Amino acid sequence: MRGQYPVSLACEVLEVSASGYFNWLRRRQSSRSGPPGRHSDEAVLAHMRAIHTEVKGEYGWPRMHKELLARGIRVGKDRVRKLMQQHGIMARTKRKFVVTTDSRHSLPVAPDLVQRRFNPEAPNQLWSGDITYIATDEGWLLISAQF
């Protein structure tokens, strides 16, 4: 029918506007190919795996969603969460704090010689020290300082 009669005449007979018809036609054609700008799950998943590798597994779904948006990949946060869950992409969990001091013991405790007097009368009369532990990828490091 489109070849026999002009669109404008058909629209006039059917009492619809030509712009309304063309808008309907454009929406119909775009719905067949999916919404504009929609990426397939495989494409989004490929980007997510690349980001996961780049950040060494540190991002959960909220930061992954923000990173995808920053890279121009428009995707919903629920879709990101669901894809990560379905494909086992998880953020690394933080290591628990390890207590390194055990005050509950029966060993003798050194006396407090300073008695909170932190201003010695002369040099070399008062020495103090401290230690701390720092967690690294290779294990715990112990730092000690004397002053």
N, C-alpha and C positions, 0 to 999 in steps of 0.2 A: 504494500500500500504506500510505503514511503516513496517509492519511485514514481507512482502515478500522480500523487497530489502533493503540493508543497506543505511543509510542516505548519506554516502560518495559517493556511486555509483549514487544515485538520484541527488545529487548536481553536480557531474561531468557531467552527461547527460544534466542537465538543465543549465550548465555553470555558477553556482553560488558557492561561497565558503561555506564550511561547517560552518565556524564561522559566516558568514553572516546569514545563515539559523537559527542557534541557537540564535543569537542576535534577529532576527525577531520573533522567537518563544517566547523568554523571554519577549519581549515588548508586544506581543499580549496577553500573559497570565497575565501580570501585569496590562494591560489596562482594563481587565475585573474586577479586584478587586479594581480599582481606582489607582491613582498615589501612589507610595511608600511614606509612611510617612504622608499621608493625613489623617487628623482627621475628623470625621463626625461633622456636625454643632452642634449636640446635645452634643458631647464630649467637643468641644470648648466652647460651651455655659455654660456647667457645670463648667468648669475651670474659665470662666469669672465671673460667679455669685459668686464663692468662693472667687476670688480675690476682687470683688466688696464689699463683706461682710467684708473681712479682713482689707481692707483699709478704711472702713466706708464710701464708696461712693465717695472718693476723686479723683479717676482716671477717666479721659476722655479716648477716644480711643487711643491717642498716647502713654500715659503711660501704658494703658492696653496692648497694642501691645508689648511694651518693656518688660513688666512683663511676658507675655506669652512666649516670646522668651527666657527670662532668666530662665524660668522653663522647657525649652526644648520642647515647643510646637510650631512647625514651622507653622506659619499661616500668611497670608498677612494682611497688615494694612487695605486695603479696605474691606476685609472680616470681620475684627474685627469691623470696623466702621459700616458696614451694619448690623451685628448681634446685636450690641448694640442698634442701632436705631430701628430695628424690634422688639426687646424684651423690649424696654423701660429702658435699663440700662443707666443711665445718671450720670454724675459727679455732685456733689453738687455745686451750684453756690456760689461764694463768697459773703459775706454780703457787702452791700454798706456802705461806710464811712458815719457816722452820725455826722453832725456838732453840737457841743455842746455849741458853743459860739454865742451869738446874740448881736452884738454891735449896732444894730439899735433899740435903745430904748430911751425913754425920761427921764429915771431915772438919778439922779445925779451921776457923776463919781468922784471917790476919787482923790485927788490931788497927783501928783508925788513928793513925798518928797525926794527921792533919787537923782533926777536930774542927773542920770548916774555917780554919785560919789560912786564908789564901794569900796573904801578904807577908812573905818572909822578911826577916829583918836584914838579911844579907844574902848574896848569891850563893848557890849550891847548898842551901839548907833544905829546900823543899823541891822534890821531884815528883812528877805525877805521870801517869800513862793511861792509855785507853786502847781498846780494840774494837773492831767492828767487822762484820762479815758482809761480803758482797756476793750475791748470786750471779754467776756467769753461765754461759752455755756449756762450759767445760767443768763446772762445779763451783764450789764455794771458795772465795778468796778471803784471807784473813789480813786485815790491815791493822798495824799497831803503831801508835805514836807515843813519844815520850816528850814531855815538856816540863 
